[in-house]
Amino acid sequence: MRWAAFLIILMTEAWSSPLPCTAWQVKVRTHPVQKYKRADGTDYSKAGRDEHCRDKFPKVTQWQNRFVDTAPPGWPEIDEKFKPWSQAEKELVMKALSIQPLALRNLKTLIARGTRSSKSRNPGTAVKNLNTVALYDEFFSSGEQLRILTHELSHLYLHELELDKLGRLATEIGWRDPGKGPLVRRKEIVLLRPDSGQSFTEDVANHLEDYFHDRKNLCQKFPRRCEMIRHLVGSDFDTETK
């Protein structure tokens, strides 16, 4: 009898122990669920929902282990400093990632925590051969974090696009191939932004950023560019309704 009572005590303690949620989850207490009808017409009766852990950012759980605390090996700017991420900073980025288009969320990219860029007032840098984006102090003090993240990820994403379609877009937005060396900017073509003339990749990243965050305005000003981008990226760059 003593052993039976001991086992009952152990089982009771196990059942009543706190649910072990991770730093990326929130605990949802036991609560009643009201009767409701699903979109497909199925009726669900009133019931109780057990205590459980819920992911804070369910759309981007695959990004949880992609945060880099030190200088990425081979980082081109040797004078730039990096530091460990705080959980609050990670969650801020995860929230911003959750709102990005599917095409960017599907990238397998690392994110490093830089302190200050070697370029003045630069919030982020993307390095393709390292498949890494660095976010600096400037990013965390900015009010345009969603746009910045879209822009930097677009620098990496554009390398996955169809070359023929990308080449046609290049011609439309004002770039020509001299045969040798990098593409050359045609001065008679209107720039989307002043820094779009820095490089072809900067120009495309600017266009993809506006296509996601300010599509109506982009398409009104440059309908042909907008149509080319739509054919280039498809529906994976559309805003999700849920």
URQUIRA-V725835 format. One record per pair of residues at least 12 apart in sequence whose C-alpha atoms are under 8 Angstrom apart, sorted by the first residue. I is the first residue (numbers start at 1). J is the second residue. Records with the same first field share a line. If there is no record, write none. Layout:
I=J, J
//
This chain:
19=51, 52, 53
20=53
21=53
24=55, 56, 57, 64
25=53, 54, 55, 56
26=53, 54, 55, 56
27=51, 52, 53, 54
28=51, 52, 53, 54
29=50, 51, 52
30=48, 49, 50, 51, 52
31=48, 49, 50, 51
32=46, 47, 48, 49
33=46, 47, 48, 49
34=46, 47
35=47
57=94, 95, 98
59=98
60=94, 97, 98, 105
63=94
64=94
66=109, 110, 111
67=85, 90, 110, 111, 112, 113
68=84, 85, 110, 111, 112, 113
69=82, 83, 84, 85, 112, 113
70=82, 83, 84, 112, 113
71=83, 112, 114
72=112, 130
74=130
75=130
77=118
79=118
80=114, 115, 116, 117, 118
81=114, 115, 116
82=112, 113, 114, 115
83=113, 114, 115
84=113
85=113
96=145, 146, 149
97=146, 149
99=146
100=146, 150
101=212, 236, 237, 238, 239, 240
102=236, 237, 238
103=157, 236, 237
104=150, 153, 154, 157
107=157
108=131
109=131, 132, 133
110=131, 132, 133
111=132, 133, 134, 135
112=132, 133, 134, 135
113=134, 135, 136
114=134, 135, 136, 137
115=135, 136, 137
116=136, 137, 138
117=136
121=138
122=136, 138, 139
123=135, 136, 137, 138, 139, 142, 148
124=136, 138, 139, 148, 149, 152
125=152
126=152, 153, 155, 156
127=156
128=155, 156
131=156
133=152, 153
147=209, 213
150=208, 209
151=205, 206, 208, 209
152=205
154=204, 205, 208, 209
155=201, 202, 204, 205
158=201, 204, 205
161=232, 233
162=232
165=228, 231, 232
166=232
168=228
169=225, 228, 229
170=200
172=225
173=189, 190, 191, 225
174=186, 187, 188, 189, 190, 191
175=200
183=199, 200
185=197
192=206, 207
193=206
208=229
211=226, 229
212=237, 238, 239
//
